[in-house]
Amino acid sequence: MTWLPRTLGPLGPLVGPWVEDPLWATAYDWLVEHELVGGLLWRIGTDSSLAHLYAAAAEIGRLPAGSRVLDVPCGGGVPLRGLRREQGIEYVAADISPAMLDRSVAAAARRGVLDQVRTSEEDVLDLSFDDDSFDLVVSLTGLHVVPDPVRAVHELARVLRPGGRLTGSALMTDTGLRFEGLRVAGRLAGVLGPSLSTPELLDALADSGLTRLRAETSGVFVYFGAVKPG
């Protein structure tokens, strides 16, 4: 089960696809967890602020007890920073990579929230969950790595409960020519899929039946959100 083809050559361990647990995944986790130094490097590389990522994760902490959250692809568990101890919710960390699931478990243990977290090995293009299963679906820096991001959006919307929210971020194709080299290099390296433009993303969200659409560009990323009517 894989999203993108294996990267060949000496850079494979560094920039291979997510499922292979490349070194770039470790670098991403380190940058996000070190607000000062990591935040500076993040801004230099992406022209964006980590504050946007932190704000998206903070939505989790505002959920009432009994809520269900799906984080897909969970990667190293960055959104777990929003989960509060003894919050009383069910947090499902889902990823196609077993190594990333292990990273999320370790992150949950460090934050003291492991009792609220369970993992599930999933392909975001074909989620195993029932329709209308989650109060919040989180997909941070994930859509740009899948081969069919429109289908992924439909799946994220399908498992969202009526009244539930979708929040996420992705590297889009229309965030400026200054990032085109990054996008091309990412595709050639096997790190990035085709991704979407912002209008294409909004169309996919609307076609999935979601409303109250929002999209905010921050450097190379677009932060987006939507609600499932109910």
C-alpha positions in Angstrom: 0.0 0.0 0.0 1.7 3.2 -1.2 0.8 6.7 -2.4 3.8 7.6 -4.5 6.5 5.6 -6.3 9.7 4.7 -4.6 12.5 7.3 -5.0 15.6 5.8 -6.6 19.2 6.9 -6.1 21.2 8.3 -3.2 18.6 10.8 -2.2 16.0 8.1 -1.6 16.4 7.9 2.2 16.2 11.7 2.4 13.3 12.6 0.1 11.4 9.4 -0.5 7.7 9.0 -0.2 6.0 9.4 3.2 5.3 5.7 3.6 9.1 5.0 3.6 9.7 7.2 6.6 12.4 9.4 5.0 14.6 11.8 6.9 12.6 14.8 5.7 9.7 13.6 7.8 11.9 13.7 10.9 13.0 17.2 9.9 9.4 18.4 9.5 8.5 17.2 13.0 11.5 18.8 14.5 10.8 22.2 12.9 7.2 22.2 14.1 8.1 21.4 17.6 10.8 24.0 18.0 8.9 27.3 17.7 11.8 29.7 17.7 14.6 28.1 15.6 12.2 25.8 13.7 9.8 28.6 13.1 12.5 30.8 11.6 13.7 28.0 9.3 10.0 27.2 8.4 9.5 30.9 7.4 12.6 31.0 5.4 11.7 27.8 3.5 8.0 28.3 3.1 7.3 32.0 3.6 4.7 31.0 6.2 4.3 31.1 9.9 4.0 28.1 12.2 1.2 30.1 14.0 -1.2 29.0 11.2 -0.4 25.3 11.8 -0.7 25.8 15.6 -4.1 27.5 15.2 -5.4 24.6 13.1 -4.3 22.1 15.7 -5.8 24.2 18.5 -9.3 23.4 17.1 -8.9 20.0 18.7 -8.6 21.4 22.2 -12.0 23.2 21.9 -14.0 20.0 21.3 -16.2 18.8 24.2 -15.9 15.4 25.9 -17.2 12.6 23.8 -16.1 14.0 20.5 -14.3 12.0 17.8 -11.4 13.3 15.8 -9.7 11.9 12.7 -6.2 13.0 11.9 -5.2 11.8 8.5 -2.4 11.6 7.4 -1.2 11.9 11.0 2.5 11.8 10.2 4.5 12.4 13.4 1.5 13.6 15.4 1.9 17.4 15.0 -1.9 18.1 15.6 -1.6 16.3 19.0 -0.3 19.5 20.4 -3.9 20.7 20.4 -5.2 17.7 22.5 -5.7 18.4 26.2 -5.0 15.9 28.9 -8.2 14.4 30.3 -10.2 16.1 27.5 -12.3 13.0 27.1 -12.3 12.7 23.3 -11.4 9.9 21.0 -8.5 10.8 18.7 -7.9 8.5 15.7 -4.4 8.9 14.2 -4.5 7.4 10.7 -1.7 7.0 8.2 -0.7 4.8 5.4 2.8 4.3 7.0 3.2 2.2 10.2 6.3 4.2 11.0 4.3 7.4 11.1 1.7 5.7 13.4 4.5 4.8 15.7 5.7 8.4 15.7 2.2 9.6 16.6 2.0 7.1 19.5 5.3 8.3 20.8 4.2 11.9 20.5 1.0 11.2 22.4 2.9 9.5 25.1 5.2 12.5 25.5 2.3 14.8 25.8 0.4 12.6 28.3 -2.6 12.0 26.0 -2.0 8.5 24.9 -5.2 7.3 26.7 -7.3 9.3 24.2 -5.4 8.2 21.1 -5.8 5.1 18.9 -4.1 4.4 15.5 -5.4 3.0 12.3 -3.4 2.1 9.2 -5.4 3.8 6.4 -5.2 5.0 2.8 -6.8 8.4 2.7 -8.2 7.5 -0.8 -10.2 4.6 0.7 -10.9 5.1 4.4 -12.3 2.2 6.3 -14.5 4.3 8.5 -18.3 4.5 8.2 -20.0 7.6 6.9 -20.7 10.4 9.4 -18.2 9.1 12.0 -16.2 12.1 13.2 -16.9 15.5 14.7 -13.6 16.9 13.4 -11.4 15.8 10.5 -7.9 17.2 10.5 -5.5 16.9 7.5 -2.5 19.1 7.9 0.2 19.2 5.2 -1.2 16.0 3.7 -3.3 16.5 0.5 -0.2 17.4 -1.6 1.4 13.9 -1.1 -1.5 11.8 -2.5 -2.0 10.9 -6.2 -5.7 11.9 -6.2 -6.3 14.8 -3.9 -9.9 15.3 -5.1 -10.8 11.8 -4.1 -9.1 12.3 -0.8 -11.3 15.4 -0.1 -14.4 13.4 -0.9 -13.3 10.7 1.6 -12.6 13.2 4.3 -16.0 14.8 3.8 -17.7 11.3 3.7 -16.6 10.4 7.2 -17.5 13.8 8.7 -20.7 13.9 10.8 -23.4 16.5 9.9 -22.4 19.6 11.7 -18.8 18.5 11.9 -15.8 20.5 10.7 -12.9 19.7 8.3 -9.6 21.7 8.8 -6.3 21.3 7.0 -3.5 22.7 5.0 -1.7 21.7 1.8 0.9 22.9 -0.6 -1.0 24.3 -3.5 -0.1 24.8 -7.2 -1.2 28.5 -7.3 0.8 30.1 -4.4 3.3 31.9 -6.7 6.0 31.2 -9.2 8.6 31.7 -6.5 7.6 28.2 -5.2 7.5 26.5 -8.6 11.0 25.1 -8.2 10.0 23.6 -4.9 6.9 22.0 -6.4 8.8 20.5 -9.4 11.6 19.2 -7.2 9.2 17.6 -4.8 7.4 15.8 -7.6 10.6 14.6 -9.2 11.8 13.4 -5.8 8.6 11.5 -5.1 7.7 13.7 -2.2 4.8 15.5 -3.8 1.8 14.4 -5.8 -0.1 16.5 -8.3 -1.7 18.7 -5.6 -4.5 21.2 -6.4 -5.0 24.9 -7.0 -7.0 26.8 -4.4 -10.1 27.0 -6.7 -9.8 23.3 -7.4 -9.7 22.6 -3.7 -12.7 24.8 -3.0 -14.6 23.0 -5.9 -13.8 19.6 -4.4 -15.0 20.7 -1.0 -18.3 22.1 -2.4 -18.8 19.0 -4.6 -18.4 16.9 -1.4 -21.4 18.7 0.1 -19.5 20.9 2.5 -20.3 24.5 3.1 -18.8 27.6 4.9 -15.7 27.1 2.9 -12.6 29.1 3.7 -9.1 29.1 2.2 -6.2 31.4 3.4 -2.9 31.5 1.6 0.2 31.6 3.8 3.4 31.4 1.7 3.5 28.0 -0.1 0.6 26.7 1.9 -3.2 27.1 1.9 -5.0 26.6 5.1 -8.6 25.5 4.5 -11.8 24.6 6.4 -15.3 23.6 5.8 -18.5 22.4 7.6 -20.8 19.5 6.8 -24.4 20.7 6.9 -26.6 19.1 9.4 
